[in-house]
Amino acid sequence: MNKELKYLIDQQVDIKYHLNDEHIFLVTAWTDTIEKEKMLVKCIKKLKEFNVPILLAVQHIPVIDEIQKLVNYYIFDNSNEILPFEKFEEARLRSYRYTSVSNYKVVNWEKYNHHYAVLSNIKKAFLFCNLIGKKIIHYIEYDCIIDTKQFYETFMKDIENYDFVIKPVMFSIKIDLALKVIIEIPDSMYEYYQKPNCSYHHFFSDGLPPYEFSYIAKYTNKIKIADYIDNDKTINLIAVHNDRGGLLYGLKIPNIFLAIDSNDLFIHFISNKEMLLEIKYDLFQKFIFIESYDLINIGKYTQGKTVIVKIMGIEIYKYILNEDLISFKKRNYIEKI
């Protein structure tokens, strides 16, 4: 086992809060790397300060036995209910982002859509929580290392007066409401993707516009946006689709995307200010000052090569080109305007 991971697992936790047995934490995770396993353990250790049972619910990739032993309940579903890009048209799903500037448009389609997988996992976990008699579920994604005092004040206290309290990638929900909402989550992935404007956010919004609590609000108006403030920027540490950026020593990290024009690989930056970056790809090894919406040709696309971007020697982006050129280009391309 990785030494740092073992150290984190072995760390003792001081219990700081005592709640009644109606509460339970639900943690969902996708831990396909050692770094993600470390993050999951850090998340669990923080939750243990509450002396509240923890349910860890994962799909497709099981967690190691040592992590399973850290929680009270563990659900593993071997299904892999993600919709690949190749099935988007069949499911009538348009899931992509783009940037338009004066003379070009950079388009990046998702490699897969994970919304149904998330909802299916949550649905099974909610049913289990009801089965063991829990009344209040506190949902947290594994890449959140919470401030426990703030969480206690803004979630655990507020849920006493509300049915649903929400902050990006975290929410608290009463079981009666939870059971009503999940009735509308289909048992079939393709049935889900036939729903109009289907999105994870329409069920359990992360509070970012223009998403609304489309399904929650059908059953209650006792909804609150949590007063939790992410002072230390430890929520959503791994933004799956790299669309929220982050902070490094107070500097906002640019959003970074790759795209193809002909056979050339371009790296696209979305930044709010000029900054010096180190870019490494094959023969392209340079320090470059980038500005907002810069698009830089870094050479021919070569399968198996890796693109790395650093700020002040710290790696902020890494992408292994594990697809052939044709497959990658179908999802990531530049249109001349």
Secondary structure, 3 states (H helix, E strand, C coil): CCHHHHHHHHCCCCCCCCCCCCEEEEEEECCCCHHHHHHHHHHHHHHHHHCCCEEEEEECCCCCHHHHCCCCEEEEECCCCCEEHHHCCCCCCCCEEEEECCCEEEEEECCEECHHHHHHHHHHHHHHHHHCCCCEEEEEECCCCCCHHHHHHHHHCHHHCCCEEEECCEEEEEHHHHHHHHCCCCCCHHHHHCCCCCCHHHHCCCCCCCCCCCCHHHCCCCEEECCCCCCCCCCCCCCCCCCCCEEECCEEECEEEEEEECCEEEEEEECCCCEEEEEEECCEEEEEEECCCCEEEEEECCCCCEEEEEECCEEEEEEECCCCHHHHHHHEEEEEC
